[in-house]
Amino acid sequence: MDRNRSVLLVALAVLALALMLPAAASARGMLTYDQAIDYLYATSYPNNIETYLDHLGTSPLGFRLAGTPADNEAAYYLADKLSAMGLRVTMERVPVDVWDVRGASVTMGSHNFVCSQFAGVPGTGEDGITADVVYVGSGLAADYLGVDVKGKIVVVDSSMDNFWFNMQGDEATRHGARAVILTSNASNPDAEYPSAPWYIVAPDALGANDGEYDMTFVPMIYMSQQDGDWLKAAIAAAAATQTGVQATFKSDVVITLADDGGYGWNVLAKLPGTAHNGQKVIIDAHHDAHLRAGLDDTGAVAETMAMAKAMVLSGYKPKRDIVFMFDTAEEFGFTNSWYDWSIGAWTFITQQHPGWAGKIAAFWSVELMARKDAALNFNTAPELAAWIDDNAAGQQAAFLPNGYNVETPQSTWQNGWSLQASGVPSFEVSAGGPGYDDLYHSTYEVQDLVDWDYMAGINKFFFRLFRSMDDHVLPYDFEARGADLESTFDVAELTAAGVSPANAQSMARVAAAVTAKGAAWNKSKGKVSKANRGNADFTLLQAAEISLESYTALDAWDANIYPHQQTLWDIQNMDAALAALRFTPADPIAASDALVAVGSNWLATVFSPSVYLYDLTRHDPEYYRVTWGSLGKQVDQFDMTPVLALISGGDYSAAAAKVQQMRDADALSLRMRVNRMVEAGALLGQELTYLNWLTKQ
């Protein structure tokens, strides 16, 4: 036995003895945070949490979807462990549509294919659906021309980077199909709409996602690439002999809608701060999961639990309250909704704790922890990017051997976005590694991928990142915000789109003022006296709330942008279409191309008008289940299909008149958006003026 190993064993024995004392009270403060992390990872504390959570499931393939017995058991388990640490634990109900998936299959003769299921997609009865099977390619409107699918099961290739499968399900429903088998075309390198990268890690991979589906659409399940290839070949062989293929399609789902009492749990555990100023940092991981997810997000739950345990064992006393949050319904919360994910976080900030906006110093959305050789990726707003970058650079050699990346703006595919749009500084952090997209939400995304030694190092880095915020004036960078805003517009472009010259100039002035005042604050913030630090932090929180809430919006494809951008782009495309229509001779191709680029109108070129129009309906801010989409300052959604029909018919004058009407309406929207942004910039400038005044006191 070498000396280092014997020292470690003695240390572990001493700690184990201390932990047997009542409530582990005598152990608290014995260790540094790093020593506590070493102990917890050496004794497999986080590994055991992940193993327990991953054994829970409602299907043979796993699944802990929100509100199911498996996911609720996960919530109770985490709450019990957090309570045992001595933390103050609360459990908050989240209304959800509970999707208890229990298995799916396709049977054809003696062949039985195990399939996976999607959250929000209705199932079949116990007997399933037995019908003829037809392959319809990508399942677009054109794929159904001349093909009789009424009463049949259709096989459709996925292409989730181009269009979500809810639209393929809607298209199949409107053509009379009874069910959809979604599969992969990864074996076809010439596919017009490739299935890659979704679930292509292996030919037998199954996958799962939120459906963004409706109860009125026909059932859909997912079949692996290799099984889908076999089935498509069987269909082709049968067609060659003018015979048919028949199969039985089954999807076992037990559904309890929110309206009928469905709910899941957010679990919150508080480590009280010493300042008692109402400020808090929230460290979040979601406990719901598709399949038996090793990284997303079970690994992050295990890591966050280890962080909480290490803080308790080391006796750490933060200045601000730390709230460890384990939320539900990040993966799926509602059917009949486009914005069906991140429901637990959205409920938390908009309904359960709306008053916490302006008091949360940072919200950490911890995801995908932690794969071997994966860089640590941060996704955030300009206000936090420099702080994260500085800390990661300083700690990279010690804890981040695979490097790191900091990207802006923040993605909408995780919990932090709802917080940011509500005015809370937030970031998402993940470590999925190279090729992660190929195995994301698949049966290959398992616990064996986790690198526990790497995760322990990340945990030590997280503690230092937290300390850097807790021990200093809040690190928000408004110079970066101002510069970012300035890069998104041109005064001449705004004016050409319909904004008054005065307001366009005001936009430029307030953005430049935010940049300049933010730069002055960055240079002088070290001069804030200890007596004024509380005032500075309070003001910084107010400034961040103004900036983040006012400047966070959604584009037509649900990406994070500024409120004016999508509207400006749409106007510019409509202007291009008008120019093409009014030119002599008219240029119908250029006009159509420009109109297809307005909003999400490209989808109208591949799906039936009724399918596209219903998709627009669910993006409407007044739709009954728009959920966190309502935080996105959504743009006017213009359906260009009638105009495109006029152009196709050669009636360019009527088409131009309709486009002009929509363009005028959008110009009004743009003026209002710019006005609100100017007002927000002026308020933000006032807060920054006060901050700079504090540096001189």
N, C-alpha and C positions, 0 to 999 in steps of 0.2 A: 504494500500500500504506500503510495507516494505521500509526501508531506502535505501538498495542497488538498488532496482528497480527504486526508484525516482531519484537517482543519475545518473543511466544509461539513463533514459529518458531525463533528463536535458542535459546530454552530447550529446546525439543524436540530440536533438533539436538545440543546439548551432552549431553542425557540419552541420546539414541540412541547417541552415541559411547561414553558410559560403559557402556552396557548391552552393548556388544560386547566389553568386557574379560572375562577369564576368570571364569565363574560369576557375572557381574554383581556381583562383590564390591565393586568400586569405586563402584558406584552406590548401595549401601545407605547410608542415612544422609544422602545428599545432599539429600533432599527432606523436607518435612514430609508428614504423612499426606495432608492436603488437596491438596498439590501432586501427590503420587503418584496420587491419584484423578483429578485433572484430566488428568494425562498419560494414564492408562489409558483414560479415557472418550473423550478426544480422539483417541486412536489406535485406538478401537473394540475394545479388548481384550475387554470383556464381550460386546459384540455378536457378535464372531467366535466366542466360546465357544457362545453361544446358537445361532448359525447352524449350527455343526458338529453340536451335539446334536440340533437339530431336523431335520437331514437324515437322521438315523438312524431306522430304522423297519422293522418286519416286514411291514407292510401298505401298500398304496398310500395309505391314509389316515394312515400314521405308526405310532404305538404303540411305546413302550419299556417294556413290562411286565417285571416283575422276573424276572431269570434268562434272558431271551431274548437272542439274539445282539446285538440292538440295545442293550439295557440294559447288558449286560456290557461291550460296547464303550465305552459312556459311562463306566462305572466305570474301565476301563483308561485311557481318555483323561484323565480327571480326575486319576487317580493319577500319571500321567506328568507332567502339568503341575505338580502340587503338589510332586513330587520335584524337578523342575527349579528350583523356587523355593528349594530347600534345606531344605524341611520334612521332618520324620520321618513317613513315610507307612506305614500298615499297611492291608492289605485283609483283611476278615473275612467269611467265608462265612455266608450266611443261607439256611437251608433254605426253599425255596418251591416251590409248584406253578407250574411255568413254563407260561405261556399265550401261545404264539407264534401270534397271530392273523394271518391272511394274506389276509383279504378275505371279504366276504359279499355275497349278492345274492338277489333274487327275480325270477324270469322268468315272465312271463305272455304267451303268444303272442309278438308281436314286441317287447313292452315288457320291458326289462331295468332293474331298479332296483338301484342300488348301495346297500348297507346297511352299518351299522357293527355292531361286536361288543362283547360284554361279557366282562370277565375273570371266569373261573371257570365260565363256561357252556359245556357241551360243544358240539362242532360236529357236522357231518354227514360222511358218507362222500364220496368224490370225485363220485359221481353225484347227491348231494343227496337231497332228499325231494320227490317229485312227488305231489301230492294235491289234493283239493278244498279250497277256502279258505272259512272261515266267520268272520263278524265277531261278536264276543261282548261288545262294549262294554268295560267296565272289567275283565272277566274275573273277576268275583266269583262266589261260589257261586250266587247267584240268577240270574246271567246265563246259566247253563247249564241252567236248568229248561226242559224241553221241547225242548232243542236237541241234536241228535245231532252230536257232534264226533269220534266214534271214528274213528281213522285219518286225521283231517283236520288241516289247518293252520289255526290260529285267529289272527285279528287282534285285538289287545287294545290299549286305550288306556292309556298310562302315567299314573300319579298318584303320583309318588315322594315328594311331601310328605305323603301320606296313608298309603301302604303301599309297601314296597319290592317290586320286580318279581319277587323270588324266590318270593313267595307266589302271585303270579299264574301263575308257571311251575309251581309245585307243583299249584295248582288245575287247570290245564290237563292236567297229566300224569295226575292222578287221574280225570279225566273221559275219558281215552283219546285225547287229541290227540297228534299226532306232532311238532308244532313250533309255536312262537309267533312271530308278527311283532308286536313292540311298536312302537307309533307314538304320535302326539300328537293330542289333541283340541282343540288351541289355536284351531282355526277355529270351535269351537262355544262361544259365550259362555254357554250355559245348561248346560254339562256339570256333573253332580252332583259328580264327582271330577275337577277340572281337571288337565291335564298341566302347566300353568304352575307354576313358572317354568322347568322343565327343558327345555333345548334349544330355547326358543321365540324365540331371537334373530332367526331368519329361517325362512321356510317350508321352505327346502331344507336346513336344518341337520341334521346327524347328531350323535349323542351317544354317549358311552361312560362306563361306571362299573364299579366292582367289583360282582359279581353277588350276593354273599351267597347263592350258589346251591349246588346239589348235583349231583353227577354222575348221580344217579338221575332228575333232572328232564329234560324234553325240551329240545332245542335252542331257543334264542331269539336273534333279532337285532333291530336297531332300524332302522326305516324313517322317513324324514323326514315331516314333517307333510303337505307337498304330495303326496308319493307315497302316503302313507297315505290321504289324502282321495280320491285317484284310485282306489285299490284298493277302498275302502269303497263308493264310488259304483258301481264295476263290479259288486261283489257285490250291491248293492241292485238294480241294473238286471237282473241275471241272475235274482234272486229274483222280480222282477215278471213275468218271462216263464217262471218255473218251470224255469229252466235253472241249471246250476252254473258256478262259476268254478274253474279248475284252475291251479295254479302250481307252479314248481319252486323250492325253497328250498335255498340252499347256504350253508354256513358252514365255511370252511377253518381249522382249528385244529390245531396240533401241540402235544401236551401231554406234559410230563415232570413227573410228580408228585414231590414232595419224597421220598416213600418210595422212589422209583426213582432218586434222585440229583439231583433238581432243586435248583438253588441260584442265588442272586444274590450281590452284593457290597455291603457297607458299606465306604466308603473314609474313613479317618481320617488327618488330617494334623496334627501337633503343632508348635506354636510354643512352645518351652520358656519357662517363667517364671523369674524371678530368685529367688523365695522358696524354691523347692524344698520346699514344704510339702504336696505331694500334692493341693492344691486346683486346680480347673480350671473354665474356662467352655467350654461346647460351643456352637458356632454351626452350625446344622444346616439343610440343604436336601436334598430328596430328588431323586434323578436319574431315577427312573422316571416315566413319563408316559402318559396317554391321548392318542391322536391326535397332533397336533403342537403340544402345549401351549406357548403363548408365555409365559404368566405362571405357570401352575401345572404344574411348579414350575421350568421351565427358566430363566425370568427370575431366580428366586431363586438358582438354582445359579450363574448368571453373576455376580450381584451378590456372592454369598459368595466366589466365586473372586477377584473384584476386591478384596474386603476383605482376603483373605489376601495377595494380591500387593502391595497398598499397604502393609500392615504390614511386609512384607519389604523393599520398596524404601526405606521411610522408616527402617528400622533400629529399629523399635519393639520395646521390651523390656517385656513385661507382667510384673506381679508373679506372677499365677497363670498356669499353663499355659493356652494357648488350643488347643482341639481343633476344627478345622474338620471337620465330619462331613457326608458326602454319602451318604445311606442309600438303600437300595432298598426296594421293597415297601410304600411308603406308600400307594399307590393300590390295591394288591391283592397278597396273598401266598398265600392258601389257598382252595381250593374246599371244599365240605362244611363251611362255617363261617359263622356270622353275623358274628363279629369278624374279618373277612378283610382289613382295612386296617391300616396302621401296623405291619406285621409286622417291618420292619427295625428300627424304634426299640424295639419291644417286645423283640425278640431281643437287642438291644444292652444294655438295662438289666437284663433279667431273667436272661439266660443268659451273655452274653459278659462283662459288667462289673457284676454286681450289687454288688460291693464299692465301686463309685464313688458310690453313694448316700451322702450325708453328706459328700462331698468336692466335689461339683459345685456351684459357687456360683450358676450359672444355666445353663439350657438354652434357647437361642433356636431356635424353630422358625420359619424364614423361609419365607414362602409368598407367592405372587401378586405378584411384583415386575415392574414397577411401572407401572400404567396412568395415562395422562394424566388429570389432574383428580381422581385418587383420593385420598381422605384416607388417612392411615396409621392402620391399625386394630390395636390391641393387645388380646389376649385372655389373661387371666392370673388368678392367685389373689389374694386380698386382700393377701397378704404383699408383693407386688411392685407393686401398682397405684399407690400414691402415688409411689414412686420413678420409675416410668415417666412418670406424669403431670407430676411436677415437671420432669423433664428435657425432655420434649416441649414443655411450656409455655415453658421457657427458650430453646429452640432453634427454636421454630416460625417465628419471623420470618425466620431465616436459611436454614432447610433444609426446612421443611414448609409450603409455600405453600398446600396444600389442606387444612390442618388435620389433626387427629388425633382418635382416640377410644380410650378405655381401658375395657374391659368385663370384668366378672367374672360368673360363674365361667368357668373355661377350657373351651373346647369339646373334645369327644371326637373331632372330625373331623380331627385333625392329630396330629403326632408327640408334641407336648409333654405330652399327657395321660398317656401311659404313664409318662413320667418323673415327672410330678407325683404320680401314684398310687403311685410307688415312693419318694416322699419327696424329690424333687429340685425346687427352685424353677425354674419354667419359664414361658415365655410364647410365644404365637404372634403373629407380626406379618405383616400383609398390606397390599396396596394394590391391590384389585381394582376399586374405583370404582363409581359409580352403575350399576345395571342389570347388575352382573356375574353375578348368579344366572341371568340369561337366557342367557348364553353359556358358563357354566361347563361344562367337559368337553364342549364341542361343537367342531365343525369351524371355528367362527368365533373360537375362543380361540387367536390366533396371534401370532407375533412382532411383527407390525406394530403391535400395541397397546402395546408397551413404549415408555415415555417415558424415554429414556436420560439426558437432562439431569436429570429429576426423580429418577431412580434414583441418579445421582451425589450429589445432595444428601442423599438418604436415607442413602447410605453414609457420608457425613461425619457425619451425625447419629448413626448407629450407633456410630461410633468414639468420639464424645463420651459416648454412653450407656455404652459399655464402660468408658471411662476413669473415669467417675463411680463405677462399682462397684469398679474395681481400685485406685483411689487413696484410698478411704475405708473405714471400717467397713462391713460388708455391710448393705444397706439394707432388711432385712426388717422389715415393719410388723406386729407382733403385736397392737397395739391394734386395727387394722382386722380382723384375723382374729377376735379375741374379740368385737368388736361384730357382725361378720357371723354368727358362731355364735349369739350371743344373739338375733338377729332370727329364727332358724329354729324356735324352740320356745316354748311357753308351759307353765309348770309344771302348771297345771290340765289342759291338754290331755294332757300326758304321763301324768299320774295317771289321768285318765279312760280312757286307752288301756291301762292295766295296769301302768305303772311305779310302783314304791312311792313314797310321798310323800318318803321320805328320799332315794332316788336322784334323783328329779326335782329336789329342792332342791339336791342335790350337783351336778347338771348346771348349774343356775343359778349356783351359787357358783364352780365352776371357770371357767365362761365369763366371769363378771364379773371374776374374778381375772386371767385372761389379758388382758382389756381394760385393767384398771387397771395391771398390771405392764408391759404393752406401752406404755401411755401414759407411764409413768414413764421407761421406756427411751428412747422417742422424744424426750423432753424433755431427757434427761441424757447421751445417748450421745456427744455431743461432748466430754464430760469424760474419756472413756477415754484413758489415757495411751498413748504410743507403745509403751511396754514391754508393755502389756496388750492391745494390739490383736490380737495373734495368738490370745490366749485368748478374746477377744470373738468373733472370726470363727469359731473352732472351735465355740464354744458356740452361736452363731447358726445354724451349719449343723446342729448336733444338734437345736436347737429346731425349725428348719424341717422337718427330716426327720420328727420326731414329728408336727408339725402337719399336714403335707401328706399323709403316708401314712395318718394316723388319720382325717382329716376329708374325704378324697376318696372318693366312692362314685358309683354309677350309679343312675339311676332306671329305671323300667320301659321307658322309651323311649331309654335310653342317654345321657341328659344328665347333667352333672356336678352332684351334690348332696351333702348330708351323709348319713352312714350311717343315721340314724334317720328321715329324712324320708319316703321312699317307704313304709316299713313303717307309719309313723304315718298317712299318708294312706289306705293300704289299710284299716287298722283303722277309721278314721273312716267310710269308705264302707261297710264291712261293718256297722258300728253303725247307720248310716242305713238299710241294707237290713233289718236285724233289727227296727228300730222299725217300719218299714212293714209287715213281714210279721206282726208281733205286734199291730198296731193292730186295733181293731174298728170297722168292717170293714177287712180287710187292703187294702193299696194295692199291687197287683202292679206297676203301672207305675213307681211311685217306687222300689220294691225292685229292679226290673230295671235301672233307670237307675243306681242306686248301685252295683250289682254290675258293670255294664259299665265303670264308672270304676275298678275295682280292677285295678291293674297294667296290662297291655296287652289286657285282655279286650274292648275295643272291636273288636279284630281278629276276635274270635270271632263278631261279629254280621254280618260281611261275607264271611268265608271258611268253608269247611267245617270241622267240628270236627277232623278228622284233620289238616288243613293247619295250623290254629292250634296243635294239640297238638305237632306236630313243631317248630313255631317255638319253643315253650316249651322243648322238649328241648335245642335248640341254645344256649339261654341258661343252661342249668344249669351251675353252677360246676364240675361234675365231667364235663361233656361233653369228649370227647377233644380237641376243637379250639376250646375256649373262648378261647384265647390271652389277649389283654390284658383280656378281660372278667373274668377271674379276679381282677384287681386291683380290681374294682369293688364288692366286698362285696355281691354280688348278693342281692336279696331273694328270699323264697319266692315262687314263681310259682304262683298258684292259678288253675286252670281252672274257670271259673264256668259252662261250658256245661251240665253236668248239673243244676246248681241252677236255671239259667234254664229248663231243660226242665220241672223240677218246678213252677216258678211258672206256666209256660204251661199246665200240666195242672191247675192249681188246688190242688196239694198244698202249701199254704203251711207247714204244720207240719213236714213232712219237709225242705222247703227251708231253713227257719230252723235246723233241727238241723244240717244240713250247713254252713251259714254259721257257726254258733256254733263248730263244730269247727275250722274254718279260722281264725276270729278268735282262738280260744284259742292256736292254734299261733303265729300272728303276734304275739300279745302276748308270748309267751315270747321270740321273736326280738327284739322291741323292747327288752325288758328287758336282754337280752345286749348289744345294740348300745349302749344307753345306758351300761351298765356299762363297756364298753370305751372309750367316749368320755370318761367321767369319769376313768378311769385315765390316758388320754392327756392330758387337760387338767391333771391333777395333775403329771404328768411335765413337761409344757410349762411349768407354773408354776414348777417348781423351776429349770429352765434360765433362766427370766426373772428369778427371784430372784438367781441368781448374776450375771447380766448387770448388774443394777442395783447389786449389791455392787461390781462392777468399776469402776463410775463413781465410786466413793468412794475408790478406792485411789490 
